[in-house]
């Protein structure tokens, strides 16, 4: 399928109902309103069509950008490409799709990007940085040490000063570090206690911000149950 074929298909399968849902979740860019079920069908047909993915991202259309993250080839994308892509993120749905794709880079490269992004004052860029950290952490590819300690201290000292969705992503990183990195649990739990409730405005949705302490305990309990089997 060509770029125009894909854009026509996205327009064809989009619905007003899905557009309304995405708008409630903060999407303000052009969109067709394509469900994730329909995006999944297209992903199966188009997987690893990297040049097409680059075109879809640059369309600046919500559904096309999410699809781009699903079909781009992580072996062909460059860090400069990803630095270009992050500039196009303008809502948390696209930002999450971008972050999951960017985290497919080797751990060292993914964290290089993440550490650049968390220094940025813009909401979606810093949000992506912390989300990448969460994803890499959950792959069990990090050990507790100076890097994770610095992440935790940054969360302790700055979380309440950050933009809305950055606070959400930082809270997620705190949970991931505490739940998945051996030796970080006590420090993460203490910081969760110290920062208290993290306020995030979820707009016209039923989404909620998880409380870090009980969520970390839930992850640790699941891990212990798996190990005892």
N, C-alpha and C positions, 0 to 999 in steps of 0.2 A: 504493500500500500504506500502511496506517495503521501507527502505532507498534506496536500489538499484533500486527498481521500480520507485521511484520518480526521481532519478538522470537520469535514462534512459528516462523517460517521458520528463524531462526538455531538455535533449539533442535532443529528437525527435522533439519538437515544437520550438526549437530555430532556428533563421534565421540569415543569413549573414547580411542582412539589419539592423536588430536590434542590432547585434554585433557592426556594424559600428557606429550606433547612440550612443550606450553606450560608445564606445571608445572616441568619440568626447566629451562626458561629463566626461571624466577623468577616466573611469574604466580601470585599468591595470591588474587586477587579471584574473584568468581563468573565462571564461563565455561561456554560450551557446547562449545567445541572445534571451531570452524569453520575449515576450511582457507582459505588465501589464494585458492585457485582458486574456492571457493564465494563468498568475499567479493567477488571480482572480478565474478562473475555478478550479484550483488546491486548492486554499484556501477554496472554498466551500466544497470540498471533504475531506479535511484534517484538518479542523479547530480544534484547541485545542489538537492536537496530540503532546503533549509537548516533549516526549522523541525523537520523530522523528525530531522535530524542533532543539533540541540540536545537533543531528547528522548532520543536514543540515548546521547549522551554522559552525560547525567544519570542514566541507568540504572545506572551504575557496574558494568556487565557488560563483561568484557574484549572479547569479539567485537563487541559493539554499539559500544563506544568506538572501536575500530579502524575499523569501518565508518563511523562518524560523521566521522572525519577524511578518508575517501575521498569522501563525498558532500556535505559542507558546502560552501557557496559562499564562496570567499575574498573576494569583493566585498561580501558582506553581514556577515561576521564582524567584530566590533569588537575593539580591543585589550583592552578590559575583558572581553569574552567569553573571549578567549584567556588572560587572567590568571585567570579563573575555571576554565577547562579545565585549566590546568597543575596546579592543586591536586588534580585527580583522578588524576594520573599516579602509578602505584605499581609499575611494572616497565619494563624497557627497551623492550619491544615496543610498548606503548602510547605511551611517551615518544618513541620514534622516529617513530611514526605522527603524533603531535601535532606534532613538530618539522618534519617535511616539510610538513605543512599550514600551520603558522605561517610557514614560510619563503616561502610563496606571497604573503605581503604584499609591498608595495613595499619595496625594500631599506632605506630609511630607517626605516620602521616595524618591519621584521623585526629590524633591529639594535637599535632602541630596546628591544624586548622582550628580545632576547638579552642586552643589557648589564644589564638589570634581573635577569634570571634567573641570570647567572653570579655575581652578588653574594650570592645566596641560599645558605645553608649546607646546605640540604636536597639530598639526592643527585639526585633526579629533576628538580628544577627547574634546578639548575646544569647537569646533564647536558643538558637540553633547550637551555639557552642556548648551550653550546658546539657542540651539533649544528646549531643554526640558523646559527651563524657558519660552520661547515663548508659547509653547503649554499649559503648566499649567496656564499661565496668561490668555489665551483665554477661559479657562474653568470658569472664574470668581470666582476662589477659593482663590484669594489673595486680600488683602487690601493694600492701599498705606501706607507705614510705613518705619521703618528702613531698612528692607530687600530690598524692591524695591528701596528705595533711594540709598542704597549701590550699587545695580545693575546699576542704572542710572549714579552714579558718576564714577563707574568703566568704563562704556561705554565712558563717557566724557573724562576720563583721559588716556585711553589706546587703544581705538579702532584702531587708525591709526598705532599702533605698532604691531598689531596682525597678524598672518598668514592670507592668502587670504580668505579662506572660513570662518574662525573665524570672520573676519570683517563682512562678509555677515550675519552670524548668530547673531552677536551683533546688527547689524542694525535692523534685524527682531525683536529682543527682545525689542529694543527701541520703535519700532512701536507698538508692542503688549502691552507693559506697558502703553504707552501713549493713546492707543486706547481703552483698555479694563479695566483699573483699575481706578475707580473713584478717583479723587483727584490728579492723577499723570499727568494729561494732560499738565498743564502749565510747570511743570519741564521738562517733556519729550520734549515738543516743544522748550523750551529754549536750551536744550542740542542739539537737532537736528540742531538748528541755529548755535550753537557754534562749532560743529564738522564739519559742512559743508558737502560737497559731500564725500561719502564713495566709494573709488576706489576698485573694485573687478574685477579680471581677470576671465572672463567666458569662456576663451579658444575659441574653434571653434564652438560656439553655439550662438544662438540669444538671450540668456538670458540677463536680465538687472537687476541692483540693484535698488530697489524702493527708491525714495527720501522720507525720513521719515516724514517731515512736511506735505506735501500734502496727504500722505497715512493715517497719523493719523487723519487729518481732514475728510477724506473720511469715515473712520470707525465711527467717532463721528457723522457724518451726517446720516449714515445708522441707528445708534442706536437711534438718535433723531426721525427719521421718523418712526421707529418701535414703539417707545413709544407713538407717537401721534395718532397711529391707534386705 
